[in-house]
Every structure is written in C-alpha cells, then in structure tokens.
Amino acid sequence: VIWMTQSPSLLSASTGDRVTISCRMSQGISSYLAWYQQKPGKAPELLIYAASTLQSGVPSRFSGSGSGTDFTLTISCLQSEDFATYYCQQYYSFPWTFGQGTKVEIK
Amino acid sequence: EVQLVESGGVVVQPGGSLRLSCAASGFTFDDYTMHWVRQAPGKGLEWVSLISWDGGSTYYADSVKGRFTISRDNSKNSLYLQMNSLRTEDTALYYCAKGRSGSNPFSAMDVWGKGTTVTVSS
C-alpha cells in the first residue's frame, strides 16, 4: 500500500493569498497523481491529473507540480469560491489511496 | 451532459447485504473504467473498487476485499456494487466515478455522481 501524507490538514488564508498544499508518498509514483476539490455537501471535482495537467474548465490559478514522491498544489490568488477541502490521490498502484485532506478556511 | 446517478443506499443491519446501482448517461459507458469511492461521515475519501471497461478486471480496497463485488452491465449503462457482510464501519456516502482516460485504468476520476448513503446500524 502506498501511504500518503498530505499537509497541512487545515490552512487559514485570505482572499488573494497564494496557498500551497503538499502531498508526500511513501514510495515513488512517477506522475500518477490527481488533486480534487470538495465543497460541503458536494461531490469531489477533479482539478489536476498527471500531477500537473489542469482539468478542462478549471481556472488557471490552480497549478500542480512534482513527481516521484513529493507533490504540490498551488492556488496563486485565492478566491472566495476556493474555500473547500482538497485531496490528493495516487493512481500508480492498487489499492489507490487518497491523502487525508486539507481544509482551506477563511482567515 | 455527462451524468452519474447512484441509488440503493438504505439503513441495513450489521451482517446484512445491499446492492448499489449507478446509472450513467451522456457518454459511451462501455468505453470507460468505472469506480466506487466512499466517504464516512465527517471523514475523507476512500477508494473502494474499480472495474475495467469490459468488466474483465476488478480491484478492491483491502477493507472490502472478499465482501464487496463490483460489476457492470454495459447494455444498461449501469454500474453496481454488491455489498455483503456489512459492518458499521461501512457506513458512508458512496460515490460512483468515471475514469478519465477511457479503457486505461491508470487515470484520475473526472466525473462523480452525487452519492448514495449507506448506514449500517442495528
């Protein structure tokens, strides 16, 4: 099983801030990593796949980087609609696993 | 519009069985890998199972292996999850999700349903 450490678990930020969320793997996964956004009471939505490819329709203020064991999601200029919980997920080997989640809240 | 609609979630006693369904529309269902993902109340996401486009390959989380069975009926554009020997820790919102890259199972999940709630309680 590939273990994932996502940090921080809670991030307090203001509109306009640049925020970064980290995801570290227990073993290398090349670029088989996705990031999802989930708002309360809603299903998750895919933001980024293959570590750095933006899903169609996702604003360009979202970006992903990394390969191997260390990955980052960056929101360049936080907007009000970005306050949500974010999850990383590896699809390199079974069982697929998710990070524990990062809740981005209003400071 | 691409859409996934789950159904079948109910309250069931520990040890009981249940079958969830997911109706797909708006895309060529039999071209795509499909998944079940669950979320316990107030908790994070947990991947449950994957089935290949033709149903020939299936994979499971260790927590459900031997108890849950994923299947699909491409003629009905439907995905299923048969859940046996249910435990209280199986209580969750169950999502159906579509693989992004067609028949390639090693891809992210790009479309999700709204979920169906399973409660395991006596």
Interface residues (C-beta under 8 A of the other chain):
Chain A: V1 Y32 A34 Y36 Q38 A43 P44 E45 L46 Y49 A50 Q55 Y87 Q89 Y91 Y92 F94 P95 W96 T97 F98 G99 Q100 G101
Chain B: V37 G44 L45 E46 W47 L50 Y59 Y60 A61 D62 Y95 R100 F106 S107 A108 M109 D110 W112 G113 K114 G115
